[in-house]
Amino acid sequence: MKSRAWLVPPVAALLLSGCASGATGSRGALAGTAGSATGSQGALTSTAADAEFYLEGGWVTVSVINGFTGQKVATIPAPRWAGSFPWVGHTTWYPCGASADDRTFLLCGKSKYVELRLGGDGKPVWTSTPAAIPAPARNTGSNGDPQFAVSADGRVAAVTTSDGILALSLLRGATRSWTLPASEGYATSLSWAGDRYLAFQLVPQARDHKAGGVRLLDIQSGAPTVLSASRLIVGTERSPGDGITGVFNPVITPDGSKVLSAAWTGFLVAELVEFSSATGRLLAVLIPPAHMPGHGMPCQVLWTNLSGNHLIADCGVAGVANGGRLMTVRLFIPNTSGTAVGIVW
């Protein structure tokens, strides 16, 4: 089915130039209005203390939690349209995406999603009516529930599929996709630099590690495949330094300047690091190596502001960075390693 023309707002001027490889034009009409969603940039330049809320799934309800106090601010019950899968045996209702502003979230049921926005007090307000999850992104029983990455302006969401990566206009419902054959590996850990560039980790097939690592995809590229529309920004063919043997859970900062990522340094030992997205070089170790549990991947950045100098992370210990200096704090977050119920910050 041919997709309709879909919204792609102009990219912020501060993004790195020359991020796209391959074609510089765009296939098909790209329509939209100029500028970013109201309030997005203001929230992105805030401190970690201003990004206190996360959403936690609980099968038939989703809770809004203050991560610094543990207070449950609101409970969002599953709507009638949420539905369920026969192989699960309970209602499907969970947080399935978030923007970096800590206020814009997506909630998903079996085949539909809905948007909401949190007020300053954490109370949710619906900002859309239910819309269909694109068929390639739906749970078929073998690919799991979809998890979307929402652009900073809240207008576009991206998700991995069995065929590659799909971008969805949250305003118009139109889609655009890029293929990634299984023979080349698979994509994971999507995050946005502005509203045009999408970072992801390519886990390659064992026979070819050259393309593997953190890549940056230009959603305005006319190239049809994931690899031809993206370029490598943090390679993992060789160790990037500090004894790192691999990365996981990478997140690009919304201004596109850095990649924040968990990194393996030993058997079940990981640290949280910062790379330059321009050079791929290791810039700093944010949280030193710590032993990980033997299941799940709990080392990750939970939230970051525009440049990454304010962030919330958990990797063996929980920490908050304000102005680049990391301080250990107590975060009230569940241990979701190895479970199906997760959180979205």
C-alpha positions as CSV (number, residue, x, y, z in Angstrom):
1,M,0.0,0.0,0.0
2,K,1.4,3.4,-1.0
3,S,1.7,5.8,1.9
4,R,0.4,9.3,1.8
5,A,2.7,12.3,1.9
6,W,3.8,12.8,5.5
7,L,5.0,15.6,7.7
8,V,8.7,16.2,8.1
9,P,9.4,19.6,9.8
10,P,12.6,21.5,9.0
11,V,15.7,20.2,10.9
12,A,17.1,22.4,13.6
13,A,20.1,24.5,12.4
14,L,22.3,23.2,15.3
15,L,22.3,19.7,14.0
16,L,25.5,18.4,12.4
17,S,25.8,19.1,8.7
18,G,26.3,16.2,6.3
19,C,24.7,13.6,8.4
20,A,23.0,11.8,5.6
21,S,24.7,9.5,3.2
22,G,23.4,8.6,-0.3
23,A,20.7,10.8,-1.9
24,T,20.2,14.3,-0.5
25,G,16.7,14.7,-1.9
26,S,13.4,13.1,-0.6
27,R,11.2,10.6,-2.3
28,G,7.7,11.9,-2.6
29,A,6.2,15.1,-1.2
30,L,7.1,16.2,2.2
31,A,4.5,18.5,3.7
32,G,4.4,20.3,7.0
33,T,4.4,23.6,8.9
34,A,7.6,25.4,9.9
35,G,9.0,25.4,13.4
36,S,8.8,23.0,16.3
37,A,5.9,22.1,18.5
38,T,5.2,24.7,21.1
39,G,7.1,24.2,24.3
40,S,9.4,21.4,23.1
41,Q,12.7,23.3,23.1
42,G,12.0,24.9,26.4
43,A,11.5,21.5,28.0
44,L,14.6,20.1,26.3
45,T,16.9,22.8,27.8
46,S,15.6,22.1,31.4
47,T,17.5,20.4,34.2
48,A,17.1,16.8,35.3
49,A,14.9,18.0,38.2
50,D,12.4,19.2,35.7
51,A,12.1,15.8,34.1
52,E,10.7,13.9,37.1
53,F,7.9,11.8,35.6
54,Y,7.9,8.4,33.9
55,L,5.1,6.0,32.9
56,E,5.0,2.5,34.2
57,G,3.0,-0.3,32.6
58,G,0.9,-2.6,34.7
59,W,-1.2,-4.7,32.3
60,V,-4.6,-3.1,32.8
61,T,-3.4,0.3,34.0
62,V,-0.5,2.7,33.3
63,S,0.8,4.8,36.2
64,V,2.4,8.2,36.2
65,I,5.3,8.1,38.7
66,N,7.5,10.8,40.1
67,G,10.9,9.1,39.8
68,F,12.5,11.2,42.5
69,T,9.8,10.7,45.2
70,G,8.1,7.5,44.2
71,Q,4.7,9.2,44.3
72,K,2.1,7.8,42.0
73,V,0.7,10.9,40.4
74,A,-2.0,9.4,38.2
75,T,-3.5,6.1,37.1
76,I,-4.6,5.6,33.5
77,P,-6.9,2.6,33.1
78,A,-7.0,0.7,29.8
79,P,-9.8,1.9,27.5
80,R,-12.3,-0.5,25.9
81,W,-10.4,-0.5,22.6
82,A,-7.1,-1.6,24.1
83,G,-7.8,-5.3,23.3
84,S,-5.7,-8.3,24.1
85,F,-3.7,-11.1,22.4
86,P,-4.9,-14.7,22.8
87,W,-1.4,-15.8,23.7
88,V,-1.0,-13.2,26.5
89,G,-4.3,-13.7,28.4
90,H,-4.7,-10.2,29.7
91,T,-5.4,-6.7,28.4
92,T,-2.7,-5.1,26.3
93,W,-2.1,-1.5,27.6
94,Y,1.3,-0.1,28.1
95,P,3.5,3.1,27.5
96,C,5.0,2.6,24.1
97,G,6.9,5.8,23.4
98,A,8.0,9.2,24.7
99,S,9.5,12.5,23.5
100,A,12.6,14.0,25.1
101,D,10.5,16.7,26.7
102,D,9.3,14.4,29.5
103,R,5.8,15.5,28.8
104,T,4.7,13.8,25.5
105,F,3.9,10.1,25.6
106,L,2.3,7.4,23.5
107,L,0.2,4.6,25.0
108,C,-0.6,1.4,23.0
109,G,-3.2,-1.2,23.0
110,K,-3.4,-4.3,20.8
111,S,-3.7,-2.4,17.5
112,K,-4.1,1.3,18.4
113,Y,-2.2,4.0,20.1
114,V,-3.1,7.3,21.6
115,E,-1.1,10.4,22.6
116,L,-1.1,12.2,25.9
117,R,0.7,15.1,27.5
118,L,1.6,15.6,31.2
119,G,1.0,18.9,32.8
120,G,3.5,20.5,35.2
121,D,1.9,18.5,38.0
122,G,2.1,15.2,36.1
123,K,-1.6,14.9,35.4
124,P,-2.3,13.5,32.0
125,V,-4.3,15.2,29.3
126,W,-5.3,13.4,26.1
127,T,-4.0,15.2,23.0
128,S,-5.3,12.8,20.3
129,T,-8.0,10.2,19.5
130,P,-7.0,6.6,19.1
131,A,-5.2,5.8,15.8
132,A,-4.1,2.6,14.2
133,I,-0.7,1.2,14.8
134,P,0.8,0.6,11.3
135,A,0.4,-3.1,10.4
136,P,4.2,-3.8,10.0
137,A,4.8,-2.6,13.6
138,R,2.1,-4.6,15.3
139,N,2.8,-7.6,17.6
140,T,2.3,-10.8,15.6
141,G,3.3,-13.1,18.4
142,S,6.9,-13.3,17.4
143,N,8.2,-9.7,17.3
144,G,7.0,-8.3,20.6
145,D,5.0,-5.2,21.4
146,P,6.1,-2.1,19.4
147,Q,8.2,0.6,21.2
148,F,8.2,4.0,19.5
149,A,10.8,6.8,19.6
150,V,9.1,10.2,19.4
151,S,10.8,13.2,17.8
152,A,11.5,16.2,20.0
153,D,8.7,18.2,18.5
154,G,6.2,15.3,19.0
155,R,5.3,15.1,15.4
156,V,7.0,11.9,14.1
157,A,7.4,8.5,15.8
158,A,9.8,5.8,14.6
159,V,9.7,2.0,15.3
160,T,11.6,-1.1,14.2
161,T,9.8,-3.7,12.2
162,S,10.7,-7.2,10.9
163,D,11.6,-5.5,7.6
164,G,13.6,-2.5,8.9
165,I,12.5,0.9,10.3
166,L,9.2,2.7,9.9
167,A,8.5,6.4,10.6
168,L,4.9,7.5,11.3
169,S,3.5,11.0,11.1
170,L,1.5,11.5,14.4
171,L,-0.4,14.3,12.7
172,R,-1.4,12.6,9.5
173,G,-1.0,8.9,10.1
174,A,1.1,8.5,7.0
175,T,4.2,6.3,7.0
176,R,7.6,5.9,5.4
177,S,9.8,2.9,5.7
178,W,13.4,1.7,5.0
179,T,14.2,-2.0,4.5
180,L,16.8,-3.9,6.4
181,P,17.3,-7.6,5.2
182,A,17.8,-10.1,8.0
183,S,21.1,-11.0,6.3
184,E,22.5,-7.6,7.2
185,G,21.4,-7.7,10.9
186,Y,18.7,-5.9,12.8
187,A,18.1,-2.4,14.2
188,T,17.4,-1.5,17.8
189,S,17.5,1.4,20.3
190,L,15.9,4.3,18.2
191,S,16.4,7.9,19.3
192,W,16.0,11.3,17.6
193,A,18.5,14.1,16.9
194,G,16.0,16.9,16.3
195,D,13.1,16.0,14.0
196,R,15.0,14.7,10.9
197,Y,17.8,12.4,12.0
198,L,17.2,9.1,13.7
199,A,19.9,7.2,15.6
200,F,19.8,3.5,16.0
201,Q,22.1,0.6,16.8
202,L,22.7,-1.9,14.0
203,V,23.5,-5.3,15.3
204,P,25.1,-7.0,12.2
205,Q,25.4,-10.5,11.2
206,A,28.6,-12.2,12.5
207,R,30.2,-12.3,9.1
208,D,30.2,-8.5,8.7
209,H,30.9,-6.1,11.5
210,K,32.0,-3.1,9.5
211,A,28.5,-1.6,9.3
212,G,27.7,-2.4,13.0
213,G,27.4,0.2,15.7
214,V,25.4,3.4,16.1
215,R,24.1,4.8,12.9
216,L,22.3,8.0,11.9
217,L,19.4,7.8,9.4
218,D,18.2,10.8,7.5
219,I,14.4,10.5,7.2
220,Q,14.4,12.9,4.3
221,S,16.8,10.7,2.3
222,G,15.5,9.2,-0.9
223,A,17.4,6.0,-0.3
224,P,15.1,3.0,0.2
225,T,17.2,0.9,2.6
226,V,18.3,1.4,6.2
227,L,22.0,1.2,5.3
228,S,21.9,3.4,2.3
229,A,19.9,6.1,4.1
230,S,22.2,6.1,7.2
231,R,25.8,6.5,8.1
232,L,28.0,5.0,10.9
233,I,28.7,7.5,13.7
234,V,30.0,5.1,16.4
235,G,31.6,2.0,15.1
236,T,32.1,-1.2,17.1
237,E,34.3,-3.2,14.8
238,R,37.2,-2.2,16.9
239,S,37.2,-1.2,20.6
240,P,36.5,2.6,20.9
241,G,38.7,2.7,24.0
242,D,38.6,2.1,27.8
243,G,38.5,-1.6,27.3
244,I,35.0,-1.4,25.7
245,T,34.0,-4.6,23.8
246,G,30.5,-3.5,22.7
247,V,27.8,-1.0,23.3
248,F,24.1,-1.3,24.0
249,N,21.1,1.0,24.8
250,P,22.6,4.0,22.9
251,V,20.8,7.4,22.9
252,I,21.7,10.3,20.8
253,T,21.3,13.8,22.4
254,P,18.5,15.8,20.8
255,D,21.0,18.3,19.4
256,G,22.9,15.5,17.7
257,S,26.2,16.3,19.3
258,K,26.8,13.2,21.5
259,V,25.8,9.5,21.8
260,L,25.2,8.3,25.4
261,S,25.5,4.6,25.7
262,A,26.0,1.6,27.9
263,A,29.2,-0.3,27.1
264,W,30.5,-3.7,28.0
265,T,33.9,-3.8,29.6
266,G,33.9,-7.4,30.8
267,F,31.7,-10.4,31.5
268,L,28.5,-8.9,32.8
269,V,30.3,-5.7,33.6
270,A,29.1,-2.4,32.0
271,E,29.7,1.3,32.3
272,L,27.9,4.4,30.9
273,V,29.9,6.4,28.4
274,E,29.7,9.4,26.1
275,F,30.8,9.5,22.5
276,S,31.2,12.3,20.0
277,S,28.7,11.8,17.2
278,A,31.0,13.8,14.9
279,T,34.1,11.7,15.4
280,G,32.9,8.6,17.1
281,R,35.5,9.0,19.8
282,L,35.0,8.2,23.4
283,L,34.6,11.5,25.4
284,A,33.9,10.5,28.9
285,V,32.9,7.7,31.3
286,L,29.7,8.9,33.0
287,I,29.2,6.0,35.4
288,P,32.1,3.6,36.1
289,P,32.0,-0.1,35.5
290,A,29.5,-2.1,37.5
291,H,28.3,-5.7,37.6
292,M,25.1,-6.3,35.7
293,P,22.4,-9.0,36.4
294,G,22.5,-12.0,34.1
295,H,19.3,-11.0,32.3
296,G,17.9,-7.8,30.7
297,M,20.0,-4.7,30.0
298,P,19.5,-2.3,32.9
299,C,22.3,0.1,32.1
300,Q,20.8,3.1,30.3
301,V,20.2,6.8,30.0
302,L,16.6,7.4,31.1
303,W,16.4,11.0,30.0
304,T,18.6,13.7,28.6
305,N,18.2,17.4,27.8
306,L,19.1,19.0,24.5
307,S,22.9,18.7,24.8
308,G,23.4,15.9,27.3
309,N,24.8,18.1,30.0
310,H,21.7,17.3,32.1
311,L,20.6,13.7,32.2
312,I,19.2,10.9,34.3
313,A,20.8,7.5,34.1
314,D,20.9,4.1,35.8
315,C,23.9,1.7,35.5
316,G,24.6,-0.2,38.7
317,V,23.9,3.1,40.5
318,A,21.4,5.8,39.7
319,G,22.8,9.2,38.8
320,V,21.8,12.7,37.8
321,A,24.1,15.0,35.8
322,N,23.6,18.7,36.0
323,G,26.1,20.8,34.1
324,G,28.2,17.7,33.3
325,R,28.8,16.6,36.9
326,L,27.2,13.3,37.8
327,M,25.8,12.9,41.3
328,T,24.5,9.7,42.8
329,V,20.8,9.9,43.7
330,R,18.0,7.6,44.7
331,L,15.6,6.9,41.9
332,F,12.3,5.2,42.6
333,I,12.2,2.9,39.6
334,P,11.2,-0.8,39.3
335,N,13.7,-3.5,38.5
336,T,12.4,-4.3,35.0
337,S,15.3,-6.4,33.8
338,G,14.0,-9.6,32.2
339,T,10.3,-8.6,32.6
340,A,7.7,-7.7,30.1
341,V,6.5,-4.6,32.1
342,G,8.7,-1.6,31.5
343,I,8.9,2.1,32.1
344,V,9.1,5.1,29.7
345,W,10.7,8.3,30.9
